[in-house]
Amino acid sequence: MKRIIKITVMLVLVILASNASAQNKMDEVKAKYQELKQKLNLTEDQSKKVDAINTTWFEGVADLKKSNESKLSKRSKFKSLNNTRDKQMKDVLTKDQFKIYKANQKEMKEEFKQRRANRE
């Protein structure tokens, strides 16, 4: 009986830790997004449009993660989502803002590669 209780407690702790980790990641993403919006110095109108563009993009990415498609198909659709977002952002942002946006994307891509390399 004690063993079952110990296992149950351990499972609860693991679940709580994974939820905390997921929440931390979401908080980090939100903070980086707010930081980007500050760097871009968006107008109120631009901010609303950028939020709408990114919401659509995040929903598309979430759908891709849930799908059972092949990695190749997912990668292709992910690139398409990115291209669509970039085109929409280019229409909303000024040239200088778009340069900052692209530089930020490049920085995020490098961070992602670094984290991925550290996992392996």
C-alpha positions in Angstrom: 0.0 0.0 0.0 2.8 2.4 0.9 4.4 1.7 -2.5 1.2 2.6 -4.3 1.0 5.9 -2.3 4.6 6.7 -3.1 4.1 6.0 -6.8 1.0 8.1 -6.9 2.7 11.0 -5.1 5.6 10.8 -7.6 3.3 10.8 -10.5 1.5 13.9 -9.2 4.8 15.7 -8.7 5.9 14.8 -12.3 2.6 16.1 -13.7 2.8 19.3 -11.6 6.4 19.8 -12.8 5.5 19.3 -16.4 2.6 21.8 -16.1 4.9 24.3 -14.5 7.4 23.8 -17.3 4.7 24.3 -20.0 3.5 27.4 -18.2 7.0 28.8 -18.0 7.5 28.3 -21.7 4.2 30.1 -22.5 5.2 32.9 -20.2 8.6 33.1 -22.0 6.9 33.2 -25.4 4.5 36.0 -24.2 7.4 38.0 -22.8 9.4 37.7 -26.0 6.4 38.7 -28.1 5.8 41.8 -25.9 9.5 42.6 -26.2 9.3 42.4 -30.0 6.2 44.7 -30.0 8.2 47.3 -28.0 11.2 47.0 -30.3 8.9 47.6 -33.3 7.3 50.7 -31.6 3.9 49.8 -33.1 1.0 52.2 -33.4 -2.3 51.0 -31.9 -3.6 50.0 -35.3 -0.5 48.1 -36.2 -0.5 46.4 -32.8 -4.0 45.1 -33.4 -3.1 43.9 -36.9 0.1 42.2 -35.7 -1.8 40.5 -32.9 -4.4 39.1 -35.4 -1.6 37.9 -37.8 0.2 36.2 -35.0 -2.9 34.6 -33.6 -3.7 33.1 -37.0 -0.1 31.9 -37.2 -0.1 30.3 -33.7 -3.4 28.5 -34.5 -1.9 27.2 -37.7 1.2 25.9 -35.8 -0.9 24.4 -33.1 -3.0 22.5 -35.8 0.2 21.3 -37.4 1.5 19.9 -34.1 -1.7 18.0 -33.6 -1.8 16.6 -37.1 -0.6 13.1 -38.0 1.0 14.2 -41.2 4.6 13.3 -42.1 7.5 15.5 -41.0 8.1 16.6 -44.5 4.5 17.7 -45.0 4.5 19.5 -41.7 7.7 21.3 -42.6 6.3 22.4 -45.9 3.1 23.7 -44.3 5.1 25.4 -41.6 7.2 27.2 -44.2 4.0 28.2 -45.9 2.6 29.6 -42.7 5.8 31.6 -42.1 5.7 33.0 -45.7 2.1 34.0 -45.3 2.8 35.7 -42.0 5.9 37.5 -43.4 3.8 38.9 -46.3 1.1 40.1 -44.0 3.7 41.6 -41.6 5.4 43.4 -44.6 2.0 45.0 -45.4 1.5 46.2 -41.9 5.0 47.3 -40.8 7.1 50.1 -42.1 10.4 49.1 -43.9 12.4 49.8 -40.7 10.0 47.9 -38.5 10.1 45.0 -41.0 13.9 44.9 -40.8 13.7 44.7 -37.0 11.1 42.0 -37.3 13.3 39.9 -39.7 16.4 40.4 -37.5 14.4 39.2 -34.5 13.2 36.2 -36.4 16.8 35.4 -37.3 17.8 35.7 -33.7 14.9 33.4 -32.5 15.9 30.9 -35.1 19.5 30.8 -33.8 18.2 30.4 -30.2 16.0 27.5 -31.4 18.9 25.8 -33.1 21.0 26.3 -30.0 18.4 24.8 -27.7 17.9 21.9 -30.1 21.6 21.2 -30.2 21.7 21.3 -26.4 19.0 18.6 -26.2 20.8 16.2 -28.4 
